[in-house]
Amino acid sequence: MHTPHALRCATLLLAVGLVGCQDTTLRTPEPLAVLSTENHSVNADNQQGFVPISSVGVDPDDPRIQLGKLLFHDTRLSHDRSISCASCHQVARGGADARPVSIGVNDVRGRRNAPSVLNSVHNFRQFWDGRASDLKAQATGPITNPAEMASDWSVVIERLQADGALSTRFRDAGYEAVDRDAVTDAIAAYESALITPAPFDRWLLGDLDALDGEALRGSQRFVDLGCVSCHQGKNVGGNMFQKFGVVGDYYADHGGGTDADLGRFNVTQRPQDKHVFKVPSLRNVMETAPYFHDGSVERIEDAIRIMARYQLGRELDDEDVQLLKAFLGALSAKPKAGLL
């Protein structure tokens, strides 16, 4: 029998308000106004818990979105015309590329696992280390990164301007020129449209049949265990920074680390930011193996156990793992037709 929907939602919201991100001791929630993402606390906008997302209002036929889709798949953005944004962010495959780290021009290996582009508009920062403030800022990086597209903006713009039909598409989308600002804006518009409301969103909105019994029990275990202390808000994550290894030294137990494992420290140079990363969204996580910033874990079951051990100080039994896996499965969906 279903627990009354209002009571279940209240339980979830109460848990988020009481469980701190860096420990799981129940405590009185702090006032929303003083919470800060920079000190790894919960983003004030998402303090009230899980927030359902919606793709209502997304028009796949919008000229700007369609232009962004075209550019997202355009290999002319890379030095040797071999890869596009979609090479590392495959929209039909969860928005990632199924590799531990992505492969750029000349088969250069990247340093971190490609995060999903789906629902990325709801992340409070972009990249694992949060160095980009929004999708438009993020879109500028890969084009000149030697481990990704290894290109030059002047070359890219020259190529695009030489395409008369494409120049018309820019004008139709409302851009006065084919330039860097227009390219990144259109790509960001397309990425912003890649929103995937899932069964869990329908359940949050009152559809009691949207989750089966196992997923429903898994959602409650997710709260009870403390996973929700870092994975909540619109993206079930993506709204704060957190250290990888809150309870126990993950790197000491796994052979040390590299510069890529220093995370936020590489941006801020603050010692307290070593091994701190943006908490990833769990939306579509069942489609985006391998896991973690280094892509070192192939199976979701292993990722769940590692997170419980090093973030919560808990060892999970098989039932807990299966229930959490069922809940994570209820966070997957596809973008609207016309965006793939």
C-alpha positions as CSV (number, residue, x, y, z in Angstrom):
1,M,0.0,0.0,0.0
2,H,1.3,3.5,-0.8
3,T,2.2,5.8,2.0
4,P,0.1,9.0,1.5
5,H,2.0,11.1,-1.1
6,A,2.0,14.3,1.0
7,L,3.5,12.5,4.0
8,R,6.2,10.9,1.8
9,C,7.2,14.3,0.3
10,A,7.3,15.8,3.7
11,T,9.6,13.1,4.9
12,L,12.0,13.8,2.0
13,L,11.9,17.5,2.5
14,L,12.4,17.3,6.3
15,A,15.4,15.0,5.8
16,V,17.1,17.5,3.4
17,G,16.6,20.3,5.8
18,L,18.2,18.4,8.7
19,V,21.0,16.4,7.2
20,G,24.2,18.4,6.7
21,C,26.4,17.8,3.7
22,Q,29.6,17.0,5.6
23,D,28.1,14.9,8.3
24,T,24.8,13.0,8.8
25,T,24.0,14.0,12.3
26,L,20.6,15.4,12.6
27,R,20.7,19.1,13.5
28,T,18.5,22.2,13.2
29,P,18.8,23.6,9.7
30,E,20.5,27.0,9.3
31,P,18.6,30.0,7.9
32,L,18.4,29.9,4.2
33,A,20.0,33.3,3.7
34,V,23.4,32.4,5.1
35,L,23.9,29.1,3.3
36,S,26.8,29.2,0.8
37,T,27.8,27.0,-2.1
38,E,31.5,28.1,-1.7
39,N,31.8,26.5,1.7
40,H,30.2,23.3,0.5
41,S,26.8,24.0,2.1
42,V,23.5,23.5,0.4
43,N,22.6,26.1,-2.2
44,A,19.9,28.2,-0.7
45,D,17.7,28.0,-3.8
46,N,17.5,24.2,-3.3
47,Q,17.4,24.0,0.5
48,Q,13.8,22.8,0.4
49,G,14.8,19.4,-1.1
50,F,14.0,17.6,-4.3
51,V,12.6,19.9,-7.0
52,P,10.8,18.4,-10.0
53,I,12.0,19.6,-13.5
54,S,9.9,20.1,-16.6
55,S,10.6,20.5,-20.3
56,V,7.3,22.5,-20.7
57,G,8.2,25.6,-22.7
58,V,11.1,23.9,-24.5
59,D,10.5,24.3,-28.3
60,P,12.8,22.0,-30.2
61,D,12.0,23.9,-33.4
62,D,13.2,27.2,-32.1
63,P,15.8,28.5,-34.6
64,R,18.4,29.3,-32.0
65,I,18.1,25.8,-30.4
66,Q,18.3,24.1,-33.8
67,L,21.3,26.2,-34.7
68,G,22.9,25.2,-31.4
69,K,22.2,21.6,-32.2
70,L,23.9,21.9,-35.6
71,L,27.0,23.5,-34.0
72,F,27.0,20.9,-31.2
73,H,27.4,18.2,-33.9
74,D,29.8,20.2,-36.2
75,T,33.3,18.8,-36.4
76,R,34.5,22.1,-37.9
77,L,34.9,23.3,-34.4
78,S,37.9,21.0,-33.9
79,H,41.4,21.5,-35.3
80,D,41.4,18.5,-37.7
81,R,37.6,18.3,-38.1
82,S,37.6,15.0,-36.4
83,I,35.4,15.6,-33.3
84,S,32.5,17.7,-32.2
85,C,30.8,18.5,-28.8
86,A,28.7,15.4,-29.4
87,S,31.7,13.2,-29.6
88,C,32.1,13.4,-25.8
89,H,28.5,14.3,-25.0
90,Q,26.3,11.8,-26.8
91,V,22.8,13.0,-26.2
92,A,21.2,9.7,-27.0
93,R,23.5,7.9,-24.6
94,G,22.8,9.8,-21.4
95,G,24.8,12.9,-22.5
96,A,28.2,11.3,-22.0
97,D,30.6,9.0,-24.0
98,A,31.0,5.8,-22.0
99,R,34.7,6.3,-21.7
100,P,36.8,6.7,-18.5
101,V,38.1,9.9,-20.0
102,S,37.3,11.4,-23.4
103,I,39.6,11.2,-26.4
104,G,40.4,14.5,-28.1
105,V,42.1,15.5,-31.4
106,N,45.1,13.3,-32.3
107,D,43.9,10.7,-29.8
108,V,44.9,12.8,-26.8
109,R,43.4,11.5,-23.6
110,G,41.5,13.9,-21.4
111,R,42.1,14.3,-17.6
112,R,38.6,13.7,-16.4
113,N,35.4,11.8,-17.2
114,A,33.0,13.7,-19.4
115,P,29.9,14.7,-17.3
116,S,26.5,14.4,-18.8
117,V,25.3,17.4,-20.8
118,L,21.6,16.5,-20.0
119,N,20.0,18.8,-17.5
120,S,23.3,20.6,-17.2
121,V,21.5,23.9,-17.3
122,H,20.4,23.1,-13.7
123,N,24.0,22.8,-12.4
124,F,25.2,25.7,-10.3
125,R,28.6,25.5,-12.0
126,Q,30.0,23.7,-15.0
127,F,33.0,21.3,-15.2
128,W,34.0,19.0,-12.3
129,D,36.0,21.7,-10.7
130,G,33.3,24.4,-11.2
131,R,35.6,26.7,-13.2
132,A,32.8,27.8,-15.6
133,S,29.8,29.8,-14.2
134,D,27.3,28.7,-16.9
135,L,26.9,26.8,-20.1
136,K,28.0,29.6,-22.3
137,A,31.2,30.0,-20.4
138,Q,31.7,26.2,-20.5
139,A,31.3,26.1,-24.3
140,T,34.4,28.3,-24.9
141,G,36.8,25.9,-23.2
142,P,36.9,22.7,-25.2
143,I,37.5,24.4,-28.6
144,T,41.0,25.6,-27.6
145,N,41.8,22.9,-25.1
146,P,44.8,20.9,-26.5
147,A,43.3,17.7,-25.0
148,E,39.9,18.3,-26.7
149,M,39.3,20.1,-29.9
150,A,42.8,21.8,-30.0
151,S,41.6,24.5,-32.3
152,D,41.6,28.3,-32.4
153,W,38.6,30.6,-32.4
154,S,39.8,32.6,-35.4
155,V,40.1,29.4,-37.4
156,V,36.7,28.2,-36.3
157,I,34.9,31.4,-37.1
158,E,36.6,31.7,-40.5
159,R,35.3,28.2,-41.4
160,L,31.8,28.9,-40.2
161,Q,31.6,32.3,-42.0
162,A,32.6,30.6,-45.2
163,D,29.4,28.6,-45.1
164,G,26.7,30.8,-46.7
165,A,23.8,28.5,-45.7
166,L,25.1,28.4,-42.1
167,S,25.4,32.2,-42.0
168,T,21.7,32.4,-43.0
169,R,20.9,30.1,-40.1
170,F,22.6,32.5,-37.7
171,R,20.6,35.4,-39.1
172,D,17.4,33.4,-38.8
173,A,18.2,32.7,-35.2
174,G,18.6,36.4,-34.5
175,Y,22.3,36.8,-34.5
176,E,23.9,39.8,-36.2
177,A,27.2,38.0,-37.0
178,V,28.9,34.6,-37.0
179,D,31.2,35.1,-34.1
180,R,32.4,33.5,-30.9
181,D,29.6,35.0,-28.8
182,A,26.9,33.8,-31.2
183,V,28.4,30.3,-31.5
184,T,28.7,29.8,-27.7
185,D,25.2,31.3,-27.1
186,A,23.6,29.0,-29.6
187,I,25.3,25.9,-28.2
188,A,24.3,26.9,-24.7
189,A,20.7,27.4,-25.9
190,Y,20.7,23.9,-27.3
191,E,22.2,22.4,-24.2
192,S,19.7,24.3,-22.0
193,A,16.9,22.5,-23.9
194,L,18.2,19.0,-23.0
195,I,16.0,18.6,-20.0
196,T,14.7,15.1,-19.1
197,P,11.8,14.9,-16.7
198,A,11.8,11.4,-15.3
199,P,9.4,9.1,-13.4
200,F,10.7,10.6,-10.1
201,D,9.6,14.0,-11.2
202,R,6.1,12.7,-12.0
203,W,6.0,11.2,-8.5
204,L,7.0,14.5,-6.9
205,L,4.2,16.1,-8.8
206,G,1.6,13.7,-7.4
207,D,1.5,10.7,-9.8
208,L,1.5,7.9,-7.2
209,D,2.0,5.2,-9.8
210,A,5.1,6.8,-11.4
211,L,7.5,4.8,-9.1
212,D,7.2,1.1,-8.5
213,G,7.6,-0.4,-5.0
214,E,11.3,-1.0,-5.3
215,A,12.1,2.5,-6.6
216,L,9.9,4.0,-3.9
217,R,11.6,2.1,-1.1
218,G,14.9,3.1,-2.7
219,S,14.0,6.8,-2.6
220,Q,13.4,6.4,1.1
221,R,16.7,4.6,1.7
222,F,18.4,7.4,-0.3
223,V,17.0,9.8,2.4
224,D,17.5,7.6,5.4
225,L,21.2,6.8,4.6
226,G,22.1,10.5,4.1
227,C,22.7,10.4,0.3
228,V,20.3,13.3,0.0
229,S,22.6,15.5,2.0
230,C,24.6,16.2,-1.1
231,H,22.3,14.9,-3.9
232,Q,19.1,17.0,-3.9
233,G,17.6,20.0,-5.7
234,K,16.6,20.0,-9.4
235,N,19.4,17.8,-10.5
236,V,19.6,15.5,-7.5
237,G,23.1,17.0,-7.2
238,G,25.0,19.6,-9.1
239,N,24.3,22.4,-6.6
240,M,27.3,22.3,-4.3
241,F,30.9,21.3,-4.0
242,Q,32.0,18.4,-1.8
243,K,35.2,16.6,-0.9
244,F,35.7,13.1,-2.4
245,G,36.5,11.3,0.8
246,V,34.6,13.0,3.7
247,V,34.8,9.8,5.8
248,G,38.1,8.1,5.0
249,D,41.0,8.9,2.6
250,Y,39.8,7.6,-0.8
251,Y,43.1,8.4,-2.5
252,A,45.3,6.7,0.2
253,D,43.2,3.6,-0.3
254,H,43.5,3.7,-4.1
255,G,47.1,4.3,-4.8
256,G,47.4,8.1,-4.3
257,G,46.2,10.6,-6.9
258,T,47.2,12.9,-9.7
259,D,46.8,16.7,-10.4
260,A,43.4,15.9,-11.9
261,D,42.3,14.5,-8.6
262,L,42.9,17.8,-6.8
263,G,39.6,19.2,-8.2
264,R,38.6,22.6,-7.0
265,F,42.1,23.3,-5.7
266,N,43.3,23.7,-9.2
267,V,41.0,26.7,-9.6
268,T,41.3,28.3,-6.2
269,Q,44.7,27.1,-4.9
270,R,43.1,26.9,-1.4
271,P,44.4,23.9,0.6
272,Q,40.9,23.2,1.8
273,D,39.7,22.6,-1.7
274,K,42.0,19.7,-2.4
275,H,39.9,16.7,-3.7
276,V,36.8,18.9,-3.7
277,F,34.5,18.5,-6.8
278,K,31.1,19.7,-7.9
279,V,28.7,17.1,-6.7
280,P,27.5,15.4,-9.9
281,S,23.9,15.2,-10.9
282,L,22.4,11.7,-10.6
283,R,19.9,12.3,-13.4
284,N,20.4,9.7,-16.1
285,V,23.3,8.2,-14.0
286,M,22.3,4.7,-15.0
287,E,23.3,5.5,-18.6
288,T,26.6,7.3,-17.9
289,A,29.0,4.6,-16.7
290,P,31.9,4.6,-16.0
291,Y,31.7,6.7,-12.8
292,F,33.4,9.4,-10.8
293,H,35.6,12.2,-12.1
294,D,38.3,9.7,-13.3
295,G,35.9,7.2,-14.8
296,S,37.5,4.5,-12.6
297,V,34.4,2.6,-11.7
298,E,32.4,0.6,-14.2
299,R,29.4,-0.7,-12.2
300,I,26.8,1.4,-10.6
301,E,26.7,-1.1,-7.7
302,D,30.3,-0.5,-6.9
303,A,29.9,3.3,-7.2
304,I,27.0,3.2,-4.7
305,R,29.1,1.2,-2.2
306,I,32.1,3.5,-2.6
307,M,30.0,6.6,-2.1
308,A,28.4,5.1,1.0
309,R,31.8,4.1,2.4
310,Y,33.8,7.3,1.8
311,Q,31.0,10.0,2.0
312,L,28.8,8.6,4.7
313,G,30.9,6.0,6.6
314,R,28.5,3.2,5.9
315,E,28.8,-0.3,4.5
316,L,25.8,-1.2,2.5
317,D,24.2,-4.7,2.2
318,D,23.0,-6.1,-1.1
319,E,19.4,-5.0,-0.4
320,D,20.3,-1.4,0.2
321,V,22.4,-1.4,-3.0
322,Q,19.6,-2.8,-5.1
323,L,17.0,-0.4,-3.7
324,L,19.2,2.6,-4.4
325,K,19.9,1.3,-7.9
326,A,16.1,1.1,-8.4
327,F,15.7,4.7,-7.3
328,L,18.5,5.9,-9.6
329,G,16.8,4.1,-12.5
330,A,13.7,6.3,-11.9
331,L,15.9,9.4,-12.6
332,S,16.4,8.5,-16.3
333,A,14.6,9.9,-19.3
334,K,15.2,11.2,-22.8
335,P,15.1,14.8,-24.1
336,K,12.2,15.9,-26.3
337,A,12.0,14.5,-29.8
338,G,13.9,16.8,-32.2
339,L,16.8,17.3,-29.9
340,L,18.6,14.0,-30.3
